[in-house]
Amino acid sequence: MLDRIVIHIEVPCVDYEKLNNDRLGETSESVRKGVKAARDIQNKRFANGEATDIVCKADLRVGEMRLFCTLQDEGRV
């Protein structure tokens, strides 16, 4: 049995022009707003639970995982 999984992904080269332009990414304020919105959604989701120490999905224990992360059958075979 293999003791690890090797994943091989070919990644195409990025054109120099795409790397060397003056295009700006998202501002820190924009990213901050997105993170806050996501955290607000999570806080509302977890507010009905008994645990008060859950801030994000990484904090979930088995019980909370079963409560908040149920699988849905979409009719796939």
mmCIF file of the N, C-alpha and C atoms, coordinates in Angstrom:
data_MODEL
# 
_entry.id   MODEL 
# 
loop_
_atom_site.group_PDB 
_atom_site.id 
_atom_site.type_symbol 
_atom_site.label_atom_id 
_atom_site.label_alt_id 
_atom_site.label_comp_id 
_atom_site.label_asym_id 
_atom_site.label_entity_id 
_atom_site.label_seq_id 
_atom_site.pdbx_PDB_ins_code 
_atom_site.Cartn_x 
_atom_site.Cartn_y 
_atom_site.Cartn_z 
_atom_site.occupancy 
_atom_site.B_iso_or_equiv 
_atom_site.pdbx_formal_charge 
_atom_site.auth_seq_id 
_atom_site.auth_comp_id 
_atom_site.auth_asym_id 
_atom_site.auth_atom_id 
_atom_site.pdbx_PDB_model_num 
ATOM 1   N N  . MET A 1 1  ? 0.846   -1.167 0.000   1.00 0.00 ? 1  MET A N  1 
ATOM 2   C CA . MET A 1 1  ? 0.000   0.000  0.000   1.00 0.00 ? 1  MET A CA 1 
ATOM 3   C C  . MET A 1 1  ? 0.903   1.247  0.000   1.00 0.00 ? 1  MET A C  1 
ATOM 4   N N  . LEU A 1 2  ? 0.488   2.222  -0.754  1.00 0.00 ? 2  LEU A N  1 
ATOM 5   C CA . LEU A 1 2  ? 1.259   3.461  -0.821  1.00 0.00 ? 2  LEU A CA 1 
ATOM 6   C C  . LEU A 1 2  ? 1.121   4.248  0.477   1.00 0.00 ? 2  LEU A C  1 
ATOM 7   N N  . ASP A 1 3  ? 2.186   4.866  0.900   1.00 0.00 ? 3  ASP A N  1 
ATOM 8   C CA . ASP A 1 3  ? 2.136   5.661  2.115   1.00 0.00 ? 3  ASP A CA 1 
ATOM 9   C C  . ASP A 1 3  ? 1.839   7.130  1.841   1.00 0.00 ? 3  ASP A C  1 
ATOM 10  N N  . ARG A 1 4  ? 1.637   7.464  0.601   1.00 0.00 ? 4  ARG A N  1 
ATOM 11  C CA . ARG A 1 4  ? 1.309   8.846  0.249   1.00 0.00 ? 4  ARG A CA 1 
ATOM 12  C C  . ARG A 1 4  ? 0.631   8.879  -1.107  1.00 0.00 ? 4  ARG A C  1 
ATOM 13  N N  . ILE A 1 5  ? 0.052   9.994  -1.402  1.00 0.00 ? 5  ILE A N  1 
ATOM 14  C CA . ILE A 1 5  ? -0.594  10.190 -2.699  1.00 0.00 ? 5  ILE A CA 1 
ATOM 15  C C  . ILE A 1 5  ? 0.191   11.269 -3.419  1.00 0.00 ? 5  ILE A C  1 
ATOM 16  N N  . VAL A 1 6  ? 0.576   10.976 -4.617  1.00 0.00 ? 6  VAL A N  1 
ATOM 17  C CA . VAL A 1 6  ? 1.318   11.945 -5.404  1.00 0.00 ? 6  VAL A CA 1 
ATOM 18  C C  . VAL A 1 6  ? 0.363   12.551 -6.428  1.00 0.00 ? 6  VAL A C  1 
ATOM 19  N N  . ILE A 1 7  ? 0.272   13.846 -6.426  1.00 0.00 ? 7  ILE A N  1 
ATOM 20  C CA . ILE A 1 7  ? -0.600  14.544 -7.364  1.00 0.00 ? 7  ILE A CA 1 
ATOM 21  C C  . ILE A 1 7  ? 0.280   15.323 -8.329  1.00 0.00 ? 7  ILE A C  1 
ATOM 22  N N  . HIS A 1 8  ? 0.019   15.148 -9.587  1.00 0.00 ? 8  HIS A N  1 
ATOM 23  C CA . HIS A 1 8  ? 0.790   15.834 -10.614 1.00 0.00 ? 8  HIS A CA 1 
ATOM 24  C C  . HIS A 1 8  ? -0.168  16.698 -11.415 1.00 0.00 ? 8  HIS A C  1 
ATOM 25  N N  . ILE A 1 9  ? 0.078   17.993 -11.407 1.00 0.00 ? 9  ILE A N  1 
ATOM 26  C CA . ILE A 1 9  ? -0.768  18.928 -12.141 1.00 0.00 ? 9  ILE A CA 1 
ATOM 27  C C  . ILE A 1 9  ? 0.123   19.769 -13.038 1.00 0.00 ? 9  ILE A C  1 
ATOM 28  N N  . GLU A 1 10 ? -0.218  19.798 -14.306 1.00 0.00 ? 10 GLU A N  1 
ATOM 29  C CA . GLU A 1 10 ? 0.528   20.661 -15.216 1.00 0.00 ? 10 GLU A CA 1 
ATOM 30  C C  . GLU A 1 10 ? -0.051  22.065 -15.158 1.00 0.00 ? 10 GLU A C  1 
ATOM 31  N N  . VAL A 1 11 ? 0.826   23.020 -14.973 1.00 0.00 ? 11 VAL A N  1 
ATOM 32  C CA . VAL A 1 11 ? 0.408   24.416 -14.874 1.00 0.00 ? 11 VAL A CA 1 
ATOM 33  C C  . VAL A 1 11 ? 1.022   25.171 -16.044 1.00 0.00 ? 11 VAL A C  1 
ATOM 34  N N  . PRO A 1 12 ? 0.186   25.787 -16.862 1.00 0.00 ? 12 PRO A N  1 
ATOM 35  C CA . PRO A 1 12 ? 0.733   26.511 -18.018 1.00 0.00 ? 12 PRO A CA 1 
ATOM 36  C C  . PRO A 1 12 ? 1.487   27.766 -17.577 1.00 0.00 ? 12 PRO A C  1 
ATOM 37  N N  . CYS A 1 13 ? 2.397   28.187 -18.397 1.00 0.00 ? 13 CYS A N  1 
ATOM 38  C CA . CYS A 1 13 ? 3.156   29.407 -18.132 1.00 0.00 ? 13 CYS A CA 1 
ATOM 39  C C  . CYS A 1 13 ? 2.222   30.613 -18.193 1.00 0.00 ? 13 CYS A C  1 
ATOM 40  N N  . VAL A 1 14 ? 2.513   31.598 -17.372 1.00 0.00 ? 14 VAL A N  1 
ATOM 41  C CA . VAL A 1 14 ? 1.751   32.842 -17.383 1.00 0.00 ? 14 VAL A CA 1 
ATOM 42  C C  . VAL A 1 14 ? 2.514   33.839 -18.250 1.00 0.00 ? 14 VAL A C  1 
ATOM 43  N N  . ASP A 1 15 ? 1.783   34.510 -19.118 1.00 0.00 ? 15 ASP A N  1 
ATOM 44  C CA . ASP A 1 15 ? 2.417   35.506 -19.981 1.00 0.00 ? 15 ASP A CA 1 
ATOM 45  C C  . ASP A 1 15 ? 3.059   36.604 -19.146 1.00 0.00 ? 15 ASP A C  1 
ATOM 46  N N  . TYR A 1 16 ? 4.218   37.041 -19.567 1.00 0.00 ? 16 TYR A N  1 
ATOM 47  C CA . TYR A 1 16 ? 4.941   38.097 -18.866 1.00 0.00 ? 16 TYR A CA 1 
ATOM 48  C C  . TYR A 1 16 ? 4.103   39.364 -18.755 1.00 0.00 ? 16 TYR A C  1 
ATOM 49  N N  . GLU A 1 17 ? 3.338   39.675 -19.779 1.00 0.00 ? 17 GLU A N  1 
ATOM 50  C CA . GLU A 1 17 ? 2.525   40.885 -19.781 1.00 0.00 ? 17 GLU A CA 1 
ATOM 51  C C  . GLU A 1 17 ? 1.474   40.851 -18.661 1.00 0.00 ? 17 GLU A C  1 
ATOM 52  N N  . LYS A 1 18 ? 0.966   39.664 -18.364 1.00 0.00 ? 18 LYS A N  1 
ATOM 53  C CA . LYS A 1 18 ? -0.031  39.554 -17.293 1.00 0.00 ? 18 LYS A CA 1 
ATOM 54  C C  . LYS A 1 18 ? 0.597   39.752 -15.918 1.00 0.00 ? 18 LYS A C  1 
ATOM 55  N N  . LEU A 1 19 ? 1.839   39.395 -15.782 1.00 0.00 ? 19 LEU A N  1 
ATOM 56  C CA . LEU A 1 19 ? 2.524   39.555 -14.503 1.00 0.00 ? 19 LEU A CA 1 
ATOM 57  C C  . LEU A 1 19 ? 3.097   40.955 -14.315 1.00 0.00 ? 19 LEU A C  1 
ATOM 58  N N  . ASN A 1 20 ? 3.392   41.617 -15.417 1.00 0.00 ? 20 ASN A N  1 
ATOM 59  C CA . ASN A 1 20 ? 4.104   42.884 -15.363 1.00 0.00 ? 20 ASN A CA 1 
ATOM 60  C C  . ASN A 1 20 ? 3.219   44.056 -15.789 1.00 0.00 ? 20 ASN A C  1 
ATOM 61  N N  . ASN A 1 21 ? 2.011   44.112 -15.257 1.00 0.00 ? 21 ASN A N  1 
ATOM 62  C CA . ASN A 1 21 ? 1.181   45.265 -15.590 1.00 0.00 ? 21 ASN A CA 1 
ATOM 63  C C  . ASN A 1 21 ? 0.865   46.048 -14.323 1.00 0.00 ? 21 ASN A C  1 
ATOM 64  N N  . ASP A 1 22 ? 0.234   47.155 -14.479 1.00 0.00 ? 22 ASP A N  1 
ATOM 65  C CA . ASP A 1 22 ? -0.053  48.027 -13.343 1.00 0.00 ? 22 ASP A CA 1 
ATOM 66  C C  . ASP A 1 22 ? -1.427  47.753 -12.729 1.00 0.00 ? 22 ASP A C  1 
ATOM 67  N N  . ARG A 1 23 ? -2.018  46.636 -13.088 1.00 0.00 ? 23 ARG A N  1 
ATOM 68  C CA . ARG A 1 23 ? -3.338  46.297 -12.576 1.00 0.00 ? 23 ARG A CA 1 
ATOM 69  C C  . ARG A 1 23 ? -3.252  46.056 -11.068 1.00 0.00 ? 23 ARG A C  1 
ATOM 70  N N  . LEU A 1 24 ? -4.166  46.639 -10.335 1.00 0.00 ? 24 LEU A N  1 
ATOM 71  C CA . LEU A 1 24 ? -4.196  46.469 -8.886  1.00 0.00 ? 24 LEU A CA 1 
ATOM 72  C C  . LEU A 1 24 ? -5.203  45.400 -8.509  1.00 0.00 ? 24 LEU A C  1 
ATOM 73  N N  . GLY A 1 25 ? -4.913  44.691 -7.454  1.00 0.00 ? 25 GLY A N  1 
ATOM 74  C CA . GLY A 1 25 ? -5.840  43.692 -6.941  1.00 0.00 ? 25 GLY A CA 1 
ATOM 75  C C  . GLY A 1 25 ? -6.858  44.352 -6.031  1.00 0.00 ? 25 GLY A C  1 
ATOM 76  N N  . GLU A 1 26 ? -7.545  43.532 -5.260  1.00 0.00 ? 26 GLU A N  1 
ATOM 77  C CA . GLU A 1 26 ? -8.527  44.058 -4.319  1.00 0.00 ? 26 GLU A CA 1 
ATOM 78  C C  . GLU A 1 26 ? -7.821  44.859 -3.235  1.00 0.00 ? 26 GLU A C  1 
ATOM 79  N N  . THR A 1 27 ? -8.501  45.872 -2.755  1.00 0.00 ? 27 THR A N  1 
ATOM 80  C CA . THR A 1 27 ? -7.947  46.657 -1.658  1.00 0.00 ? 27 THR A CA 1 
ATOM 81  C C  . THR A 1 27 ? -8.121  45.884 -0.347  1.00 0.00 ? 27 THR A C  1 
ATOM 82  N N  . SER A 1 28 ? -7.340  46.243 0.634   1.00 0.00 ? 28 SER A N  1 
ATOM 83  C CA . SER A 1 28 ? -7.463  45.617 1.952   1.00 0.00 ? 28 SER A CA 1 
ATOM 84  C C  . SER A 1 28 ? -8.860  45.838 2.524   1.00 0.00 ? 28 SER A C  1 
ATOM 85  N N  . GLU A 1 29 ? -9.410  46.998 2.292   1.00 0.00 ? 29 GLU A N  1 
ATOM 86  C CA . GLU A 1 29 ? -10.748 47.306 2.791   1.00 0.00 ? 29 GLU A CA 1 
ATOM 87  C C  . GLU A 1 29 ? -11.795 46.389 2.147   1.00 0.00 ? 29 GLU A C  1 
ATOM 88  N N  . SER A 1 30 ? -11.665 46.138 0.862   1.00 0.00 ? 30 SER A N  1 
ATOM 89  C CA . SER A 1 30 ? -12.591 45.252 0.161   1.00 0.00 ? 30 SER A CA 1 
ATOM 90  C C  . SER A 1 30 ? -12.505 43.825 0.699   1.00 0.00 ? 30 SER A C  1 
ATOM 91  N N  . VAL A 1 31 ? -11.292 43.343 0.900   1.00 0.00 ? 31 VAL A N  1 
ATOM 92  C CA . VAL A 1 31 ? -11.095 41.995 1.449   1.00 0.00 ? 31 VAL A CA 1 
ATOM 93  C C  . VAL A 1 31 ? -11.642 41.939 2.865   1.00 0.00 ? 31 VAL A C  1 
ATOM 94  N N  . ARG A 1 32 ? -11.384 42.980 3.659   1.00 0.00 ? 32 ARG A N  1 
ATOM 95  C CA . ARG A 1 32 ? -11.870 43.041 5.041   1.00 0.00 ? 32 ARG A CA 1 
ATOM 96  C C  . ARG A 1 32 ? -13.394 42.944 5.084   1.00 0.00 ? 32 ARG A C  1 
ATOM 97  N N  . LYS A 1 33 ? -14.067 43.665 4.184   1.00 0.00 ? 33 LYS A N  1 
ATOM 98  C CA . LYS A 1 33 ? -15.536 43.621 4.145   1.00 0.00 ? 33 LYS A CA 1 
ATOM 99  C C  . LYS A 1 33 ? -16.038 42.219 3.801   1.00 0.00 ? 33 LYS A C  1 
ATOM 100 N N  . GLY A 1 34 ? -15.367 41.556 2.855   1.00 0.00 ? 34 GLY A N  1 
ATOM 101 C CA . GLY A 1 34 ? -15.760 40.204 2.487   1.00 0.00 ? 34 GLY A CA 1 
ATOM 102 C C  . GLY A 1 34 ? -15.582 39.214 3.629   1.00 0.00 ? 34 GLY A C  1 
ATOM 103 N N  . VAL A 1 35 ? -14.469 39.336 4.334   1.00 0.00 ? 35 VAL A N  1 
ATOM 104 C CA . VAL A 1 35 ? -14.210 38.454 5.481   1.00 0.00 ? 35 VAL A CA 1 
ATOM 105 C C  . VAL A 1 35 ? -15.238 38.702 6.576   1.00 0.00 ? 35 VAL A C  1 
ATOM 106 N N  . LYS A 1 36 ? -15.542 39.967 6.842   1.00 0.00 ? 36 LYS A N  1 
ATOM 107 C CA . LYS A 1 36 ? -16.539 40.293 7.862   1.00 0.00 ? 36 LYS A CA 1 
ATOM 108 C C  . LYS A 1 36 ? -17.912 39.743 7.486   1.00 0.00 ? 36 LYS A C  1 
ATOM 109 N N  . ALA A 1 37 ? -18.286 39.866 6.229   1.00 0.00 ? 37 ALA A N  1 
ATOM 110 C CA . ALA A 1 37 ? -19.580 39.343 5.785   1.00 0.00 ? 37 ALA A CA 1 
ATOM 111 C C  . ALA A 1 37 ? -19.636 37.828 5.969   1.00 0.00 ? 37 ALA A C  1 
ATOM 112 N N  . ALA A 1 38 ? -18.563 37.127 5.621   1.00 0.00 ? 38 ALA A N  1 
ATOM 113 C CA . ALA A 1 38 ? -18.524 35.672 5.778   1.00 0.00 ? 38 ALA A CA 1 
ATOM 114 C C  . ALA A 1 38 ? -18.593 35.282 7.252   1.00 0.00 ? 38 ALA A C  1 
ATOM 115 N N  . ARG A 1 39 ? -17.885 36.020 8.108   1.00 0.00 ? 39 ARG A N  1 
ATOM 116 C CA . ARG A 1 39 ? -17.913 35.718 9.544   1.00 0.00 ? 39 ARG A CA 1 
ATOM 117 C C  . ARG A 1 39 ? -19.290 35.990 10.135  1.00 0.00 ? 39 ARG A C  1 
ATOM 118 N N  . ASP A 1 40 ? -19.964 37.024 9.663   1.00 0.00 ? 40 ASP A N  1 
ATOM 119 C CA . ASP A 1 40 ? -21.317 37.311 10.140  1.00 0.00 ? 40 ASP A CA 1 
ATOM 120 C C  . ASP A 1 40 ? -22.267 36.172 9.787   1.00 0.00 ? 40 ASP A C  1 
ATOM 121 N N  . ILE A 1 41 ? -22.127 35.635 8.579   1.00 0.00 ? 41 ILE A N  1 
ATOM 122 C CA . ILE A 1 41 ? -22.959 34.498 8.162   1.00 0.00 ? 41 ILE A CA 1 
ATOM 123 C C  . ILE A 1 41 ? -22.695 33.304 9.068   1.00 0.00 ? 41 ILE A C  1 
ATOM 124 N N  . GLN A 1 42 ? -21.423 33.015 9.331   1.00 0.00 ? 42 GLN A N  1 
ATOM 125 C CA . GLN A 1 42 ? -21.074 31.884 10.187  1.00 0.00 ? 42 GLN A CA 1 
ATOM 126 C C  . GLN A 1 42 ? -21.593 32.107 11.610  1.00 0.00 ? 42 GLN A C  1 
ATOM 127 N N  . ASN A 1 43 ? -21.460 33.316 12.133  1.00 0.00 ? 43 ASN A N  1 
ATOM 128 C CA . ASN A 1 43 ? -21.948 33.592 13.486  1.00 0.00 ? 43 ASN A CA 1 
ATOM 129 C C  . ASN A 1 43 ? -23.443 33.358 13.594  1.00 0.00 ? 43 ASN A C  1 
ATOM 130 N N  . LYS A 1 44 ? -24.201 33.763 12.582  1.00 0.00 ? 44 LYS A N  1 
ATOM 131 C CA . LYS A 1 44 ? -25.652 33.525 12.576  1.00 0.00 ? 44 LYS A CA 1 
ATOM 132 C C  . LYS A 1 44 ? -25.939 32.033 12.523  1.00 0.00 ? 44 LYS A C  1 
ATOM 133 N N  . ARG A 1 45 ? -25.187 31.305 11.713  1.00 0.00 ? 45 ARG A N  1 
ATOM 134 C CA . ARG A 1 45 ? -25.381 29.868 11.573  1.00 0.00 ? 45 ARG A CA 1 
ATOM 135 C C  . ARG A 1 45 ? -25.121 29.149 12.891  1.00 0.00 ? 45 ARG A C  1 
ATOM 136 N N  . PHE A 1 46 ? -24.060 29.534 13.585  1.00 0.00 ? 46 PHE A N  1 
ATOM 137 C CA . PHE A 1 46 ? -23.674 28.834 14.800  1.00 0.00 ? 46 PHE A CA 1 
ATOM 138 C C  . PHE A 1 46 ? -24.350 29.386 16.051  1.00 0.00 ? 46 PHE A C  1 
ATOM 139 N N  . ALA A 1 47 ? -25.106 30.480 15.951  1.00 0.00 ? 47 ALA A N  1 
ATOM 140 C CA . ALA A 1 47 ? -25.741 31.100 17.113  1.00 0.00 ? 47 ALA A CA 1 
ATOM 141 C C  . ALA A 1 47 ? -26.773 30.187 17.753  1.00 0.00 ? 47 ALA A C  1 
ATOM 142 N N  . ASN A 1 48 ? -27.389 29.305 16.983  1.00 0.00 ? 48 ASN A N  1 
ATOM 143 C CA . ASN A 1 48 ? -28.429 28.427 17.510  1.00 0.00 ? 48 ASN A CA 1 
ATOM 144 C C  . ASN A 1 48 ? -27.858 27.195 18.204  1.00 0.00 ? 48 ASN A C  1 
ATOM 145 N N  . GLY A 1 49 ? -26.578 26.989 18.093  1.00 0.00 ? 49 GLY A N  1 
ATOM 146 C CA . GLY A 1 49 ? -25.954 25.820 18.714  1.00 0.00 ? 49 GLY A CA 1 
ATOM 147 C C  . GLY A 1 49 ? -25.662 26.050 20.178  1.00 0.00 ? 49 GLY A C  1 
ATOM 148 N N  . GLU A 1 50 ? -25.292 24.976 20.868  1.00 0.00 ? 50 GLU A N  1 
ATOM 149 C CA . GLU A 1 50 ? -24.991 25.074 22.295  1.00 0.00 ? 50 GLU A CA 1 
ATOM 150 C C  . GLU A 1 50 ? -23.573 25.578 22.534  1.00 0.00 ? 50 GLU A C  1 
ATOM 151 N N  . ALA A 1 51 ? -22.672 25.325 21.604  1.00 0.00 ? 51 ALA A N  1 
ATOM 152 C CA . ALA A 1 51 ? -21.281 25.725 21.786  1.00 0.00 ? 51 ALA A CA 1 
ATOM 153 C C  . ALA A 1 51 ? -21.126 27.207 21.476  1.00 0.00 ? 51 ALA A C  1 
ATOM 154 N N  . THR A 1 52 ? -20.464 27.910 22.343  1.00 0.00 ? 52 THR A N  1 
ATOM 155 C CA . THR A 1 52 ? -20.262 29.343 22.143  1.00 0.00 ? 52 THR A CA 1 
ATOM 156 C C  . THR A 1 52 ? -18.855 29.662 21.667  1.00 0.00 ? 52 THR A C  1 
ATOM 157 N N  . ASP A 1 53 ? -18.010 28.646 21.572  1.00 0.00 ? 53 ASP A N  1 
ATOM 158 C CA . ASP A 1 53 ? -16.610 28.889 21.204  1.00 0.00 ? 53 ASP A CA 1 
ATOM 159 C C  . ASP A 1 53 ? -16.335 28.632 19.727  1.00 0.00 ? 53 ASP A C  1 
ATOM 160 N N  . ILE A 1 54 ? -17.376 28.434 18.928  1.00 0.00 ? 54 ILE A N  1 
ATOM 161 C CA . ILE A 1 54 ? -17.187 28.177 17.505  1.00 0.00 ? 54 ILE A CA 1 
ATOM 162 C C  . ILE A 1 54 ? -17.171 29.513 16.763  1.00 0.00 ? 54 ILE A C  1 
ATOM 163 N N  . VAL A 1 55 ? -16.066 29.777 16.107  1.00 0.00 ? 55 VAL A N  1 
ATOM 164 C CA . VAL A 1 55 ? -15.933 31.010 15.339  1.00 0.00 ? 55 VAL A CA 1 
ATOM 165 C C  . VAL A 1 55 ? -15.974 30.709 13.846  1.00 0.00 ? 55 VAL A C  1 
ATOM 166 N N  . CYS A 1 56 ? -15.421 29.572 13.448  1.00 0.00 ? 56 CYS A N  1 
ATOM 167 C CA . CYS A 1 56 ? -15.386 29.197 12.042  1.00 0.00 ? 56 CYS A CA 1 
ATOM 168 C C  . CYS A 1 56 ? -15.493 27.679 11.930  1.00 0.00 ? 56 CYS A C  1 
ATOM 169 N N  . LYS A 1 57 ? -15.611 27.175 10.726  1.00 0.00 ? 57 LYS A N  1 
ATOM 170 C CA . LYS A 1 57 ? -15.779 25.733 10.526  1.00 0.00 ? 57 LYS A CA 1 
ATOM 171 C C  . LYS A 1 57 ? -14.630 24.920 11.092  1.00 0.00 ? 57 LYS A C  1 
ATOM 172 N N  . ALA A 1 58 ? -13.437 25.490 11.134  1.00 0.00 ? 58 ALA A N  1 
ATOM 173 C CA . ALA A 1 58 ? -12.283 24.767 11.671  1.00 0.00 ? 58 ALA A CA 1 
ATOM 174 C C  . ALA A 1 58 ? -12.458 24.454 13.156  1.00 0.00 ? 58 ALA A C  1 
ATOM 175 N N  . ASP A 1 59 ? -13.322 25.178 13.852  1.00 0.00 ? 59 ASP A N  1 
ATOM 176 C CA . ASP A 1 59 ? -13.556 24.957 15.275  1.00 0.00 ? 59 ASP A CA 1 
ATOM 177 C C  . ASP A 1 59 ? -14.570 23.852 15.550  1.00 0.00 ? 59 ASP A C  1 
ATOM 178 N N  . LEU A 1 60 ? -15.251 23.360 14.526  1.00 0.00 ? 60 LEU A N  1 
ATOM 179 C CA . LEU A 1 60 ? -16.300 22.365 14.726  1.00 0.00 ? 60 LEU A CA 1 
ATOM 180 C C  . LEU A 1 60 ? -15.745 21.052 15.246  1.00 0.00 ? 60 LEU A C  1 
ATOM 181 N N  . ARG A 1 61 ? -16.471 20.490 16.213  1.00 0.00 ? 61 ARG A N  1 
ATOM 182 C CA . ARG A 1 61 ? -16.182 19.145 16.699  1.00 0.00 ? 61 ARG A CA 1 
ATOM 183 C C  . ARG A 1 61 ? -17.157 18.193 16.023  1.00 0.00 ? 61 ARG A C  1 
ATOM 184 N N  . VAL A 1 62 ? -17.070 16.918 16.304  1.00 0.00 ? 62 VAL A N  1 
ATOM 185 C CA . VAL A 1 62 ? -17.885 15.917 15.608  1.00 0.00 ? 62 VAL A CA 1 
ATOM 186 C C  . VAL A 1 62 ? -19.375 16.214 15.745  1.00 0.00 ? 62 VAL A C  1 
ATOM 187 N N  . GLY A 1 63 ? -19.825 16.546 16.936  1.00 0.00 ? 63 GLY A N  1 
ATOM 188 C CA . GLY A 1 63 ? -21.250 16.820 17.152  1.00 0.00 ? 63 GLY A CA 1 
ATOM 189 C C  . GLY A 1 63 ? -21.747 17.997 16.337  1.00 0.00 ? 63 GLY A C  1 
ATOM 190 N N  . GLU A 1 64 ? -20.973 19.067 16.349  1.00 0.00 ? 64 GLU A N  1 
ATOM 191 C CA . GLU A 1 64 ? -21.357 20.237 15.569  1.00 0.00 ? 64 GLU A CA 1 
ATOM 192 C C  . GLU A 1 64 ? -21.273 19.960 14.075  1.00 0.00 ? 64 GLU A C  1 
ATOM 193 N N  . MET A 1 65 ? -20.304 19.139 13.684  1.00 0.00 ? 65 MET A N  1 
ATOM 194 C CA . MET A 1 65 ? -20.164 18.774 12.275  1.00 0.00 ? 65 MET A CA 1 
ATOM 195 C C  . MET A 1 65 ? -21.429 18.058 11.803  1.00 0.00 ? 65 MET A C  1 
ATOM 196 N N  . ARG A 1 66 ? -21.920 17.142 12.612  1.00 0.00 ? 66 ARG A N  1 
ATOM 197 C CA . ARG A 1 66 ? -23.152 16.417 12.246  1.00 0.00 ? 66 ARG A CA 1 
ATOM 198 C C  . ARG A 1 66 ? -24.364 17.349 12.234  1.00 0.00 ? 66 ARG A C  1 
ATOM 199 N N  . LEU A 1 67 ? -24.347 18.333 13.113  1.00 0.00 ? 67 LEU A N  1 
ATOM 200 C CA . LEU A 1 67 ? -25.472 19.259 13.199  1.00 0.00 ? 67 LEU A CA 1 
ATOM 201 C C  . LEU A 1 67 ? -25.494 20.260 12.054  1.00 0.00 ? 67 LEU A C  1 
ATOM 202 N N  . PHE A 1 68 ? -24.341 20.849 11.752  1.00 0.00 ? 68 PHE A N  1 
ATOM 203 C CA . PHE A 1 68 ? -24.287 21.940 10.784  1.00 0.00 ? 68 PHE A CA 1 
ATOM 204 C C  . PHE A 1 68 ? -23.882 21.519 9.377   1.00 0.00 ? 68 PHE A C  1 
ATOM 205 N N  . CYS A 1 69 ? -23.299 20.355 9.208   1.00 0.00 ? 69 CYS A N  1 
ATOM 206 C CA . CYS A 1 69 ? -22.754 19.960 7.907   1.00 0.00 ? 69 CYS A CA 1 
ATOM 207 C C  . CYS A 1 69 ? -23.378 18.667 7.403   1.00 0.00 ? 69 CYS A C  1 
ATOM 208 N N  . THR A 1 70 ? -24.677 18.627 7.357   1.00 0.00 ? 70 THR A N  1 
ATOM 209 C CA . THR A 1 70 ? -25.351 17.428 6.879   1.00 0.00 ? 70 THR A CA 1 
ATOM 210 C C  . THR A 1 70 ? -25.225 17.324 5.360   1.00 0.00 ? 70 THR A C  1 
ATOM 211 N N  . LEU A 1 71 ? -25.083 16.102 4.895   1.00 0.00 ? 71 LEU A N  1 
ATOM 212 C CA . LEU A 1 71 ? -25.001 15.852 3.465   1.00 0.00 ? 71 LEU A CA 1 
ATOM 213 C C  . LEU A 1 71 ? -26.395 15.779 2.877   1.00 0.00 ? 71 LEU A C  1 
ATOM 214 N N  . GLN A 1 72 ? -26.527 16.267 1.676   1.00 0.00 ? 72 GLN A N  1 
ATOM 215 C CA . GLN A 1 72 ? -27.808 16.226 0.997   1.00 0.00 ? 72 GLN A CA 1 
ATOM 216 C C  . GLN A 1 72 ? -27.691 15.354 -0.234  1.00 0.00 ? 72 GLN A C  1 
ATOM 217 N N  . ASP A 1 73 ? -28.630 14.439 -0.407  1.00 0.00 ? 73 ASP A N  1 
ATOM 218 C CA . ASP A 1 73 ? -28.646 13.572 -1.581  1.00 0.00 ? 73 ASP A CA 1 
ATOM 219 C C  . ASP A 1 73 ? -29.321 14.326 -2.707  1.00 0.00 ? 73 ASP A C  1 
ATOM 220 N N  . GLU A 1 74 ? -28.587 14.575 -3.770  1.00 0.00 ? 74 GLU A N  1 
ATOM 221 C CA . GLU A 1 74 ? -29.137 15.304 -4.905  1.00 0.00 ? 74 GLU A CA 1 
ATOM 222 C C  . GLU A 1 74 ? -29.519 14.367 -6.033  1.00 0.00 ? 74 GLU A C  1 
ATOM 223 N N  . GLY A 1 75 ? -29.766 13.105 -5.704  1.00 0.00 ? 75 GLY A N  1 
ATOM 224 C CA . GLY A 1 75 ? -30.196 12.142 -6.698  1.00 0.00 ? 75 GLY A CA 1 
ATOM 225 C C  . GLY A 1 75 ? -29.070 11.638 -7.585  1.00 0.00 ? 75 GLY A C  1 
ATOM 226 N N  . ARG A 1 76 ? -27.857 11.850 -7.186  1.00 0.00 ? 76 ARG A N  1 
ATOM 227 C CA . ARG A 1 76 ? -26.723 11.370 -7.991  1.00 0.00 ? 76 ARG A CA 1 
ATOM 228 C C  . ARG A 1 76 ? -26.472 9.899  -7.711  1.00 0.00 ? 76 ARG A C  1 
ATOM 229 N N  . VAL A 1 77 ? -26.056 9.200  -8.723  1.00 0.00 ? 77 VAL A N  1 
ATOM 230 C CA . VAL A 1 77 ? -25.785 7.768  -8.572  1.00 0.00 ? 77 VAL A CA 1 
ATOM 231 C C  . VAL A 1 77 ? -24.322 7.543  -8.333  1.00 0.00 ? 77 VAL A C  1 
# 
